[in-house]
Amino acid sequence: MLGNTTIVELMVMAAGSSKRLGQPKQLLQYKGESLIRRMVKEAISAKIGRVTVVTGYRHTDMIQQIQDTGVDVFYNAEWEEGLGASIRNGLQHIIDRSPDVNAILLTMVDQPFVDAAHLNKLFNAYDPSRPMIVASAYAGTFGVPVLIDNFYFDLLKSLKGDEGGKKLFVNHIRNIVEIPFIAGAIDIDEAKDLTSLQ
């Protein structure tokens, strides 16, 4: 059960260069606003905890999209190493600022159907009294957004290169709580993906 002292912080990953797309997907427009701004607004609207946006590639452009939102922004100087480095360094930034944090809720910007309601489903399923991972379930697998208890922080801090959190799912399947999210399978890897949703 969640108590009044439970601290969950949200980490929005927005550091990559989107090589396959040829332009930063964070800046693509969906329903009149950039993907990064849309995701940040949903994270804020969830009212779960402090929101940190991890940036890297074209940091200044990302800042311009969200500077009026009041979120914390962490620039990952090692963004070219890949997603693993952005998770690792972003998490360390959060821990340094909030050493008592119980869990992080990690989300990307390229899933246009992630909203505050789904983020709250993940949050409400969390029990800080035991090590657990609350993951979105879609397309026959687990993925982001995902809430990760601090029991797993050392593992996250060991991520390298372009590793995501998949090793958490593979090696700790018994501690995963599944939250169905069919729309989570829809993400933006190419411009045509976004065009088909407009």
N, C-alpha and C positions, 0 to 999 in steps of 0.2 A: 504494500500500500504506500502511496505517496504521502509524505508528511510535509509540514510547513517548511521544514528545513532542507527539503530535497532541492538540489541545484542541478538543473539540466540546461546546458547551453547549446545553441544551434550553431553549426559551422557550415556555411555555404561555400562550396568549392567553385572558384571562378578564376583559376590561375592559368589554365591551359591555352595553347595557341590554336587548337582545333585544326590540326594539319590536314585531316581528310577533307574538311570543309573548305579550307583555303582562306578562311577568315574567322575571327573569333566568334564562336556561336553565342557568347555572352551578350554580344551587341546586336544580334539578329532581332528584328521586330516581330512581335506576336500580339495581335489585337491592340496595336497602338503603343506598345512599350517594349523596351528591350527585355530579353530573357533574364538578364541579371537583375534588373529592377523589379520585374514581376515576381521572381523568386524571393527577393529580399522583402518585398511587401507582404507576401504570404507568410514568411517566417516571422515577421513582426506581428502580423495579425493573429498568429497562433497564440501569442502571449504566454509562451512557455518559459522563456528566459532570454538572456542576452544573446544577441545575434552577432556573430563574427563572420565577415566575408574574407576569404583567402584569395588574394589576387597575385598576379605575376606578370604574364604577358599583357602589354599595353595597359599597365597599371593606371596611368593617368586617365585614360578613356573610361576605365571601369569606375574610378572615383567620380567622374563627372556624372555618371548614371545614378549614383546612389548617395552623393554627398549631402543631400537634404534629408536623408532618412534617419540619421543619428546612429547608425550601426557602427560597430567596431570594425576597422579594416586592418588586416594584417598582410603586409607585402612579403611574399615568399621569394627571397632572392634566388632560391634554388629551383624555381618553377620548371626550368628546362629539364631537370632530372625526371620529372613525371609526377603523376598523381600521388604516388607513395610519399614523395618528398613534401608535397603540399599538405597532405593529411598529417604527416609526422610533425612538420614545423608549425602548422596551424594549431594542432593539439597542444604542443609544448607552449605556444603563446597563451592559449587559454588556461593551461595549468599554472603558468607563471603568474597570471593575473588573478585566477580564482582557484587556489590550491585545494579547496574543499568541494570542487565540482564532482557530482555523483555520476554524471553521464554526459555524453554529447549526442546530439541529434545531427547526423551528417546528411546533407542533401546537395544535389548538383543543381545546375541551372537549366539543363537541357531536357527536363521532363515537364512539358507544358501543362500537364494535368495534376501535378502536385499542388495541393492547396493547404490552407490552414487547418481545415477539417481533418485531412489525412494526417498531418503532422501531429494533431492532438490525439488521434487514435493511437499512434505509436507511443506518445507520451503517457496516455492514460493506461496503457497495458504494462507500463514499467513498474517493477517492484524493486526498489533500491536495497532491499534486505538480502538479495541474492544476486550472484553474477548472471547477467542475462543480456541477450541481444534481441531487440525488437525490430524485426526486419519486414520490409514490404515484400509481398509475395506476388509474383506475376510470371507468366510464360514458363511455368514449371521450375522456377528457381527463386532464390532470395536476392534482394538487392536494395539499393537506395530508393528513397530515404531509409536510414537505419539509425536506431538509437542504440548506443553502445555503452555499457556500464564501465565504470573506471577500473574494474577488475582486469579489463582487456587493454588498458591504456599502454602498458609496456609493449604489448604485441603491436599495437598501432604505431608506436614510436620506433619500431624496428623495420617498418616498411621501407622498401628501397625502389628506386626506379619508377616504373609505371604501375607498380603493384597497387591494387585497391584493397578492399577489405575482404576479398573472397576467402582468404585463408581462415578468417574467423568463422565463416559459414561451414567450411569443409571440416575443420578440426573441432568445432564446438557445437555441433548440430543439436546436441541434447539441451543446450541452453538457449536455443532460439525460440522466440515467440513469433508466430507468423500472423501478419496482418494482411489479408487479401487486398490487392490493389491492381486490378486488371489493367487499368490505364497506365500503370507504371512501365509497361512494356513499350510505350510510345516515347521515343526520345529523338532528339535532333542530331543527326550525324551529317546530313547533307541538306543543302538549301531546299531541295525538292521535298524533304520531309516536312519542312515548315510550310511550304506552299500548299501542300495537300491538306493542311489543317486550317488554313485561313478561311 
